[in-house]
Amino acid sequence: MSASGENSGSNGRSRAEDEVVELVSKLIQFDTSNTGELSTTKGERECAEWVAQQLHEVGYETEYVESGAPGRGNVFARLKGADSGRGALMIHGHLDVVPAEAADWSVHPFSGAVRDGYVWGRGAIDMKDMVGMTLALARQFKAEGTVPPRDLVFAFLADEENGGKWGSQWLVEHRPDLFDGVTEAVGEVGGFSLTVPRPDGTERRLYLVETAEKGLGWMRLRAKARAGHGSFLHEDNAVTILAEAVARLGRHTFPVVLSDSVAEFLAAVSEESGLAFDPHGPDIEGQLAKLGTISRIIGATLRDTANPTMLQAGYKANVIPQTAEAVVDCRVVPGRQAAFEREVDELIGPDVEREWITKLDSYETTFDGHLVDAMNDAVLAHDADGRTVPYMLSGGTDAKAFARLGIRCFGFAPLQLPPELDFTALFHGVDERVPVRSLEFGTRVLEHFLLHS
């Protein structure tokens, strides 16, 4: 079948729709917990090999790559398109997940349980849902002889949850050939619906397409002073110096910076809902709160953040240590990196050193062009009252690595969500789950998009 239409069986459902729930459930059952340490991260190789097997089953040639460390598995496959002269589109997803404590969950986090209309487990929305939808469609296209408009590159990646050091970043540096011809890419976190009230009492579903993401930096702070006995007077104490600097930084509010993506998002929401937003006003947090739980993300994209997350000092109760260290999670608005670092230096003072453990640049593209039109058309084909709008992600994705190759990146993993579902709380949260109906909807939308991209 060519790209002129979408596939459906006798029941009106496509092959991909029929198997996406099972695929997502199986993916979740692979415990691919990424601890950030090579010695304790597990499961990526087994999961990647299983993905490759699913692709081989329908006729793909795949390339399995371990990115510089044993077990950090990545899988690539390419489906040839009708127009070899066009740049390829990459659809990427990561196989690793953050760890989960089973005792905290209603179901085992690696059960992949399907119940109460949801698929449950760690990775259900971050991001084995998108991996499952992508895998289901890749299998359908190959099995049914579908020829997309241009080459599609399917990439299933390791280590995104630790900044992509052994995944996308390593691959871009050491295997750029895997991305030959790729000009655009889609991945997480975007395409999900946000239901907003209209002034007439009705509601409108906005589908948020990620066009930007803040820079991600993990910064180490270090204070050094003279070691000594805990019973003496110490005016020069590394712990005190560091603690005061960390407190100043952690309490600091950075200035509001309105990027194009955030401005366009707020304008669209205001147009649909009648709500007014004044980003530079005294009550912007209260105004954003009217949007519900998505305000966590939107509020964080208005300004830089620097959140202390780790402290380390000393080895004995009665010894003043010579060194104290802290780690700070920094997220920086596009265009603000130099100003952010100057502001940090002023806050921590001259007696505290800083260094970047991980530093990944911010990214922003415009909300226009053929690919954006294809996303919008795909959403409208399956939700006539929907509307796509751009937004900025407060976190980071593998797009940061691919942008280094000049690839234009978007977050588009479509899901139509129940308005009452606290979607943002599920990312890295307890009882992570994705609605079955959302997966089926997303598979239909993603199919339309890929066949018209």
C-alpha positions in Angstrom: 0.0 0.0 0.0 1.2 3.5 -0.8 1.1 6.6 1.4 -2.2 7.7 -0.1 -4.3 6.2 2.6 -4.2 4.6 6.0 -4.5 0.9 6.7 -7.5 -0.7 8.4 -8.7 -4.2 9.0 -12.2 -5.5 8.7 -13.0 -4.1 12.2 -12.0 -0.6 11.1 -8.9 -0.8 13.2 -5.4 -0.9 11.9 -2.9 -3.6 12.7 -0.9 -1.1 14.7 -4.0 -0.2 16.8 -4.6 -3.8 17.5 -1.2 -4.5 18.9 0.0 -1.2 20.4 -1.3 -2.0 23.9 0.4 -5.4 24.0 3.7 -3.8 22.7 3.6 -1.1 25.3 2.8 -3.6 28.1 5.7 -5.8 27.0 8.1 -2.9 26.8 7.2 -1.9 30.4 8.0 -5.4 31.6 11.7 -4.9 30.7 13.2 -3.2 33.8 15.4 -0.6 32.1 16.0 1.5 35.2 18.7 4.1 34.6 20.4 4.9 37.9 23.0 7.1 36.3 25.7 4.6 37.1 27.0 2.1 34.6 27.3 -0.6 37.2 23.7 -0.6 38.3 21.8 0.4 35.1 20.2 -2.6 33.5 17.9 -4.0 31.0 18.6 -1.7 28.0 20.3 -4.4 26.0 17.5 -7.0 26.5 14.9 -4.5 25.6 16.8 -3.2 22.5 17.3 -6.8 21.3 13.6 -7.5 21.7 12.7 -4.3 19.7 15.1 -5.5 17.0 13.5 -8.9 17.0 10.0 -7.3 16.5 11.4 -5.4 13.5 13.2 -8.4 12.0 10.0 -10.4 12.2 8.4 -8.1 9.6 11.5 -7.8 7.4 13.5 -4.9 8.6 17.3 -4.8 8.5 18.4 -3.2 11.8 21.6 -2.0 13.3 22.2 -2.7 17.0 24.8 -0.3 18.6 26.2 -0.4 22.1 27.2 3.2 22.7 30.6 3.0 24.4 29.6 0.9 27.4 28.4 -2.7 27.7 24.6 -3.1 27.6 23.8 0.4 26.6 21.8 -0.8 23.5 20.4 1.3 20.7 18.5 0.1 17.6 18.1 1.8 14.2 16.0 0.8 11.2 15.1 2.7 8.0 12.0 2.4 5.8 12.6 3.7 2.3 10.2 6.4 1.1 8.8 7.4 -2.3 11.0 10.5 -2.7 14.7 9.7 -2.1 15.6 13.4 -2.8 13.9 14.6 0.4 15.5 14.6 3.8 14.6 11.7 6.0 12.3 12.0 9.1 13.5 10.4 12.3 11.1 9.1 14.9 13.0 8.5 18.1 12.3 7.1 21.6 14.3 6.1 24.6 14.1 2.7 26.2 15.5 3.5 29.6 13.3 4.7 32.5 13.9 6.2 35.9 13.9 3.8 38.9 10.8 3.0 40.8 10.1 1.7 44.3 7.6 -1.2 44.0 6.4 -0.7 47.6 5.0 2.8 46.7 2.9 1.6 43.7 -0.7 0.2 43.4 0.7 -2.3 40.8 4.2 -3.5 40.3 6.0 -0.8 38.3 7.3 -3.4 35.8 4.2 -5.5 35.4 2.8 -3.7 32.3 -0.6 -4.4 33.8 -3.6 -3.5 31.7 -6.6 -2.7 33.9 -9.2 0.0 34.5 -8.6 1.3 31.0 -4.9 2.0 31.5 -1.5 0.4 30.8 0.4 0.7 34.1 4.1 0.8 34.9 7.3 2.8 34.8 7.7 4.2 31.4 4.0 4.2 30.5 4.2 7.9 29.5 8.0 8.4 29.7 8.3 7.1 27.1 7.4 3.5 26.3 4.0 4.7 25.1 5.7 6.5 22.1 8.1 3.6 21.6 5.2 1.2 21.4 3.2 3.4 19.0 6.3 3.8 16.8 7.1 0.1 16.9 3.5 -0.8 16.1 3.5 1.5 13.0 6.9 0.5 11.8 5.8 -3.2 11.9 2.5 -2.3 10.1 4.2 -0.3 7.4 6.7 -3.0 6.6 4.3 -5.9 6.8 1.8 -4.2 4.5 4.2 -2.7 2.0 3.5 0.9 2.9 5.8 3.4 1.2 5.9 6.7 3.1 6.5 10.0 1.3 10.1 10.0 2.4 12.6 7.8 4.3 11.6 7.2 7.9 14.4 6.4 10.4 13.3 4.6 13.5 15.7 5.1 16.5 15.3 3.3 19.8 17.8 4.8 22.3 19.6 4.3 25.6 20.4 6.6 28.5 18.1 9.5 27.9 17.2 9.7 31.6 20.9 10.5 32.4 21.4 13.1 29.7 22.1 10.8 26.8 25.8 10.3 27.6 25.7 6.7 26.5 22.8 7.2 24.1 22.1 10.1 21.8 25.1 12.2 22.7 27.5 9.3 22.2 25.9 8.4 18.9 26.0 11.9 17.5 29.7 12.1 18.4 30.8 8.6 17.4 28.2 7.4 14.8 26.9 10.4 12.9 26.5 8.1 9.9 23.4 6.6 11.5 21.7 10.0 10.9 22.8 10.4 7.3 20.1 12.3 5.4 17.9 13.1 8.5 16.7 16.7 8.4 13.8 16.5 10.9 12.9 14.5 13.9 10.0 13.9 16.3 10.1 12.4 19.8 8.9 13.2 23.3 7.3 15.4 25.0 4.5 16.8 22.9 1.3 16.1 21.0 -0.7 15.5 24.2 -4.0 17.3 24.8 -4.8 20.1 27.2 -8.5 20.8 27.7 -9.2 24.4 28.3 -12.6 26.0 29.1 -14.2 28.4 26.6 -16.1 31.5 27.7 -19.3 30.0 26.3 -19.1 27.0 28.7 -17.7 24.6 26.1 -14.2 23.2 26.1 -11.4 23.1 23.5 -8.6 20.5 23.3 -5.2 22.0 22.5 -2.5 19.6 21.4 0.9 20.9 22.7 3.7 20.5 20.2 7.2 20.9 21.8 9.1 23.5 19.8 11.6 24.4 22.5 13.2 23.1 25.6 15.3 24.7 28.3 19.0 24.0 28.6 19.9 21.3 31.1 22.9 21.6 33.4 24.0 19.7 36.5 26.4 22.0 38.3 28.8 21.0 41.1 29.6 23.6 43.7 32.7 23.2 45.9 33.9 25.1 48.9 37.3 24.6 50.4 38.6 25.8 53.8 40.9 24.7 56.6 40.2 21.3 58.2 40.2 21.2 62.0 38.8 19.8 65.3 35.1 20.2 65.8 35.5 21.6 69.3 37.5 24.7 68.2 36.2 28.0 66.9 36.2 28.1 63.1 35.4 31.3 61.2 36.5 29.5 58.0 34.3 26.4 57.6 33.7 24.8 54.2 30.3 23.5 55.2 29.1 26.9 56.3 30.5 28.6 53.2 28.8 26.1 50.9 25.5 26.0 52.8 25.1 29.8 52.7 25.8 29.8 48.9 23.4 27.0 48.3 20.7 28.7 50.3 21.1 32.0 48.3 21.0 30.1 45.0 18.1 27.9 46.0 15.9 30.8 47.2 16.7 33.1 44.2 14.1 34.0 41.7 15.5 34.5 38.2 13.9 37.2 35.9 11.1 36.4 33.6 12.2 35.8 30.0 9.4 35.3 27.4 10.5 33.1 24.6 8.6 32.9 21.3 7.3 29.4 22.0 5.9 30.4 25.4 4.5 33.7 24.1 2.7 31.8 21.3 1.3 29.2 23.7 0.0 31.9 26.1 -1.6 33.8 23.2 -3.4 30.7 22.0 -4.7 29.7 25.4 -5.9 33.3 26.0 -7.6 33.3 22.6 -9.4 30.0 23.3 -10.2 30.5 27.0 -10.5 34.3 27.5 -8.0 34.1 30.3 -5.5 36.9 30.5 -1.8 36.3 31.2 0.7 39.0 32.1 4.1 37.2 32.4 5.7 40.3 33.9 2.8 40.9 36.3 2.8 40.2 40.1 0.3 37.3 39.9 1.5 35.3 36.9 1.6 32.2 39.1 -2.0 32.7 40.0 -3.0 33.3 36.4 -1.2 30.1 35.2 -2.8 28.1 38.0 -6.1 28.4 36.2 -4.7 26.1 33.5 -4.4 23.2 36.0 -1.5 20.9 36.4 0.2 22.0 33.1 1.0 25.2 35.0 4.0 23.3 36.5 5.7 23.1 33.2 4.6 26.5 31.8 5.6 28.4 34.9 9.0 26.8 34.8 9.6 27.9 31.2 9.2 31.6 32.1 12.5 31.8 33.9 15.7 29.9 34.7 15.7 27.6 37.7 18.6 26.4 39.9 17.5 23.7 42.4 20.0 22.2 44.8 19.6 18.5 44.8 22.6 16.9 46.6 25.0 17.8 49.4 28.1 16.1 50.6 30.6 17.0 53.3 32.6 15.4 56.1 33.5 12.0 57.3 33.3 12.2 61.1 31.2 14.2 63.5 34.1 15.9 65.3 36.1 16.8 62.2 35.7 20.1 60.3 36.1 18.9 56.7 38.4 20.6 54.2 35.9 20.4 51.4 32.1 20.5 51.0 30.2 19.9 47.7 26.7 20.4 46.4 25.0 19.5 43.1 22.5 21.9 41.5 20.0 21.1 38.8 19.9 24.1 36.4 17.4 24.6 33.6 18.1 27.7 31.4 15.7 29.5 29.0 17.0 29.7 25.4 19.4 32.7 25.0 20.0 33.1 28.7 23.1 30.9 29.3 25.7 33.6 29.7 23.5 35.8 31.8 22.5 32.8 33.9 26.1 32.0 34.7 26.9 35.6 35.6 23.9 35.6 38.0 25.0 32.3 39.6 28.5 33.6 40.2 27.2 36.7 41.9 25.0 34.5 44.2 27.5 31.9 45.2 30.3 34.4 45.8 34.1 34.2 45.2 34.7 31.5 47.8 32.7 28.8 46.0 34.0 27.1 42.9 31.6 25.8 40.3 31.9 23.3 37.4 29.5 21.6 35.0 29.0 17.9 35.4 26.6 17.9 32.5 25.8 20.8 30.3 23.3 20.5 27.4 22.2 23.6 25.5 18.7 24.8 25.1 16.8 24.4 21.9 14.1 26.3 20.0 12.6 26.1 16.6 9.7 27.9 14.9 6.1 26.7 14.8 5.8 26.6 11.0 6.6 24.6 7.9 5.4 21.5 6.2 6.1 19.2 9.2 4.0 21.4 11.5 1.2 21.5 9.0 1.3 17.7 8.8 1.0 17.5 12.6 -1.9 19.8 12.6 -3.7 17.9 9.8 -3.1 14.6 11.6 -4.7 15.9 14.8 -7.6 17.4 13.0 -8.2 14.2 11.0 -9.0 12.5 14.3 -10.2 15.4 16.5 -12.0 17.9 14.3 -12.2 20.4 17.2 -8.6 20.1 18.2 -5.9 22.7 17.8 -2.1 22.4 17.8 -0.1 25.0 19.6 3.6 25.3 20.4 5.1 25.2 23.9 8.4 24.9 25.6 9.4 21.9 27.7 10.9 22.7 31.1 13.0 19.5 31.0 15.3 18.0 28.3 15.2 15.3 25.7 17.4 13.6 23.1 16.5 16.4 20.8 19.4 18.4 22.3 21.9 15.9 20.8 20.2 15.7 17.4 20.1 19.5 17.1 23.9 19.5 17.1 23.7 17.8 13.7 21.4 20.5 12.3 18.3 18.3 12.6 15.1 20.2 13.3 13.4 18.6 16.3 9.9 18.6 17.7 8.1 16.8 20.5 5.1 15.0 19.0 3.9 11.8 20.8 0.2 12.3 20.3 -2.2 11.4 23.1 -5.8 12.5 23.7 -6.0 12.7 27.4 -9.0 12.7 29.8 -9.3 16.3 31.2 -9.2 15.0 34.8 -5.9 13.1 34.4 -3.0 14.8 36.1 -0.6 14.0 33.2 2.4 16.0 34.3 2.4 14.3 37.8 2.9 10.9 36.0 6.3 11.8 34.7 8.7 10.0 37.0 5.8 9.6 39.4 4.2 6.8 41.3 1.5 4.8 39.5 2.6 6.0 36.1 0.0 4.9 33.5 -1.4 5.7 30.1 -5.0 5.4 29.0 -5.6 2.6 26.5 -7.8 4.9 24.4 -5.1 7.5 24.3 -2.6 5.0 22.9 -5.1 3.9 20.2 -5.9 7.6 19.4 -2.2 8.4 19.3 -1.4 5.5 17.0 -4.0 6.7 14.5 -2.7 10.3 14.6 0.9 9.2 14.3 0.0 7.0 11.3 -1.7 9.9 9.5 1.3 12.1 10.3 3.9 9.7 9.1 2.0 9.0 5.9 1.7 12.7 5.1 5.0 14.1 6.4 
